[in-house]
Amino acid sequence: MLQLGDEVLLYSVVFVVVLLGTRSPLWTTVLTTSLYLFLAMFRFPQVPAVLRPPEGGVGSGKVSVVAHRGGGHDAPENTIAAIREASKNGATGVELDLEFSADGVPILMHDETVDRTTNGSGPVSQMRFSDLRKLDAAAKHRLRDTFAGEKIPTLEEAVEECIRLQLTIYFDVKGHPDEAAAALKELYTKHPVLYNSSIVCSFEPKVIYRMRQSDPEVVTALTHRPWSLSRFGDGAPRFSSLWKHHWMTLMDVVLDSAHHHVLWKLCGISAFLIQKNFVSPDYAWYWAQRGVEVIAWTVNTNVEKHYYQELLQVNYITDSLVEDCEPHY
């Protein structure tokens, strides 16, 4: 539930900034009122999300444990084998990446090319599904011998397997807002159980807003890593140019403020996926007051898992359910 203090703070800041910029009380009032009306007219309501496991499941009903890309450390990422391994190892959900082949078939793939994970080469968007199907999705995995010959699955194949295994699905959409919304809408229509067992996530607010336009009943989430415009995941600066670094740092501040005060309300999200290093008790409480679940990513050591599961009681995404593995930003 949106707190009254949020509304007052947001519009007060907008009023002051616009007033300083325009020096016109009239235009300041007009623009602030316009923002209020825009959000009131075009925002989507939140949809209740069932993200936590039932009593007796993993975390004893406290948190959800989600396998990142199906659990890319334990099996070839974004494959049927990964989904099955995740279920076997105790995951309550899986995060899956949506991409499209050249002939428009929705598939599971994280990268824009097939080079990193398969024995093929080239952009996914320039390869027909029949050609993608011939590739070995386990070719570059550390357990390639165990999972040799694993195929790139269609989105529908993956969804049907998750439904069979009763796993919550986190659809990670990195682009193609119109195509993704259409493909997911078709799946939700065909499998209504998804309304209570899945969530559509994206770093791009336009993807989430388009999904809500396509189907307002779908549970959605924004994904965010603070300082992502100016720094890499390990904290190293993206730019050697000092002025460009400072400019992008300023843009990071604007983007972060927009996520926490405007975009989440506009999209009506039910969850917020945040890079693990920024999660704290106060941060979890901030979102809980707004009816939004926090999901930390990517939590890859037993020490971290204990902290998020037992102390913070925050849902988390991990690359492995069986052992510690390398950090993932």
N, C-alpha and C positions, 0 to 999 in steps of 0.2 A: 504494500500500500504506500503510495507516495505521501511523504510527510509534508505538512504545510510549510515547514521551515525551508524545504527545498524550493518550493515555489517562490517564496518571499526572497530568498537569497538569489535565485536565478534572475528574476526580473529586476531586482535591485541592482545587481551587477550590470545587467544589460542597460538599464536606465542610465547609470553613472557613466559607463563607457561611451554610450551614444551621445550623452550630453556633453562630455568632454570633447568628443570628436566634432559635433555639429554646432555646439554653443547655442542650440535652439531648443527651448523647452517644448515647443509645439511639435517639431519633428521627432524629438526624443519620445514624447508621449505616443505619437502615431506609430513609430517603429516598434516600441515596446508592446503596445496593444496589438499590433499586427502579429508579432511573435506569439503572444498569448493565444490569439484566435487561431493561428496556424496550428499550434500544438493541440489545441482543443478540438479542432475539426479533423485533423489528419492523423492523430495518434491512434494506435491500436491498443485495446485492453489486454492485460496479461491473461495468459491461459494457465490454469493450475498445472503444475508439473509433478509427475510421480517419478522422481529420480533416485530416491533412496530405496534400498532393498528391504524386503519384509523382515520381520523379526525372525531370527534363526538363520538368516542368510549371511553373506560376507559382511563383516563389520557389525553383526548382531543388530541389524536394522538402523545403524548409525550413518554409514556412508556408502556411496557407490564407488566401486573400483572398476575403472574403465580401461580397457586395453587399447593403447594408442596404435592406430592403423591395424587394429586386430591383435596387437602385441608383436611388433616388428622385431623384437629381440628373440622371441621364442619360436617364431615361424616366419616365413616370407610375408612381408607386410601386405595388407589389403588383398588377402587371398581367402578362399574357403578354408584352407588348412589353418590359417591364423585364427579365424573365427572359432573353429572347433577346438584348437589348442587353448584359446582364451577361456572358453566355456569349461573345458576339462580342468583348467588350473584355477578356477574359482572366480573369474570375472563376472560382474553383474551386467556389464555393458561393453560395447566395442565402439571405437571411433573409426569411421570409414571415410575415405576421401573420394569425392565424386569428380569424374572427368568424362569427356565425350570423345568418341572416335570420329574419324573424318566423315563417316556415314551416319553420325548422330546417335550412336548407341551409347547409353549411359554405362560407364564401367567404373571399376575401382582403380585409382591410380593417384599418387600424391604429386609427382613431378609433372612438368610439362613435356618431358621426354621420357623414353623408356630406358635410357642408358644406364642409370644408376642401379636399377633393380632387376633387369632382365638381360638376356643374351642378344637383345636387339639394339637398334640405334635409330634415333630420329624423334621428331615431335609427335606426341600422341594425336594431336589434331590433324595430322597429315597421313595417318595410317587408318586403313579400314579395319573394322572389327575382325574380319576373317584373318587379316594379317597379324593383328595383335594376339589373336587366339593361338597362333602357332608358337609364340614366344614362351620361354621358360621363366616364370616369375620367381623361381628360386635360384636362378643362375648366380647371383651375386651375394646370396645370403650365406651366413656362417654355417648354417646347417643344410647347405645345398644338396648334399648326398642323401639326407633323410627325406627331403621334400622335392627331389628331382622331378621335373616334368609338371610342376604345379602351374596351372593356367591362370591368366588374368580373368577374373569373373565379371559378369555383368552386374549391374546394380541390383537387378531383380533377383538374380541367383543368391547374392549375398543377403538380401533382405529376407528371402524365404528361409535361408539357413538360420539366420538370427531369430526369426519367429519360431522356428522349430525348436531351437535351443533356449527360447525364452530370455533372450538377451536384449537389453535396452540399446537402441542404436543412436549414435551421435553422428549425423550426417555432416561432414565438413565440406562446405562449398566455398571454393576459392575464386569463383568467377562465373561467367555465363548465367547471370541472374534470371533471364527469361527462360532459357533452356532448362536450367536446374529446377525452377519453379514448376514448369510444365511436367518434367519427368517425375518429380516428387509428388506432385498433385495426383498424377496417374497412379502412383504406387499407393498413396493414402486411400484413394478411391477403391482400388482393388483389394487392399489389406487394411480395413478400418481399425484393426488392432494397433496399428502404428500410432494412432492418435494418443494412446495411453502408454506407448512403449518406445517412443523415439523423440528426438529433438534435432532441429536443423540449426547448425552453427556456422558462423562465418566471421572473418576479420573485416569483411566489407558490409557496412550497414545497408547499402543498397540491395544486397542479396537478401538480407533478412526482411527488409521492407517489402520487396517484391514477393517474397514467399507469403508474407501475411496478406498481401493484396490478393494473391492467388487462392489462399485458404486461411482465413482468420483463426481457424480452430487448431492450427498446427503449433506445437510448442517450439519456441525458438530461443536462441542465445547469441550474444555477441562474444567474439573472441578478441582478446586484447593483450598486448605486451607493451607496457609503458616504455618510452624512449626508443621505440622501434624505428623511428625515422632517422634518428641521429646516431644510434649505436647498434651494433650487432648483439646477438643474444648473450655473448660472454662479457659485454660491457665495453668492448673496444669501439672507438669512434669509426663511423662509416666513411668520413671524409677527412682528407688531409688539410683541406682549405679551412682555415680558422673561421672565416666569416660564414662559410656555408654550414659548418658544424653548428655555430651559434644560431643561425637562421632555422635550421632543422630542429634544433633543441626547442626554440620558441614554438615551432609548429607542433612538436610533441606535447608541449604544455596545452596548446589549444585542443589538440586531438583528445588528450586524456580528459580534459574538462568536458568536452563534448560528449564523450562516452559516459561519464559519470553523472551528467546533469541534463543532457538533452536527448541523445540518441537512444538511450535505453527506454526512455518514456515514449519517444516517437514510435519505436518499433514494438513496444509492449513486450519486451523479452521476459522470459521466466527464469533464465539462468545467465551467468556471466562466467566465461572461461578466461582465467587470468594466469599469467606466468607465475609459477610457484613462489618465486622469491619476493613477490609483492603481497602475499597473503599473510595476514596477522589476525589475532582475535578481534581487534577493532575493525579491520577491513571486512571480515565475515559478518560482524554485527551490523556494519553500515548497510550491507546488501540485505541482510535478514529483515531489517526494518522496512525495507521496500518490497518485500515478498519475492526476492530474487535469490536463487540458489547459487552458491559459489562453487566452481569446479577448478581445481588447481592443476596445472600441467607444467612440465612432465616430471612426475615424481618417481625416481628410479633407484632409490636405496631403501633398505629396510628401516634405517633410522628416520628418514624423511617420512616414510609411509606411516610409521608409528606416530609421528608428530601430527600429521594431518588427520589420521584416522581416530586416534585416541584422545588427543589434546584439543585440536581445533574442531574435530568432527566435521571436516570439510571433504566433500567428494573430490576424488583425484583421478588423473589419467596417468598411466604408466606404460613404459615400453616392455616391461617384463613382470610376470606374476610369479616367477620361480627363483630369481636371483637378482643381485645388484647389477646394474649395467651403466654404461657411459651416460653422462648428463646430456639432455636434449633440450635445446632452447627454441 
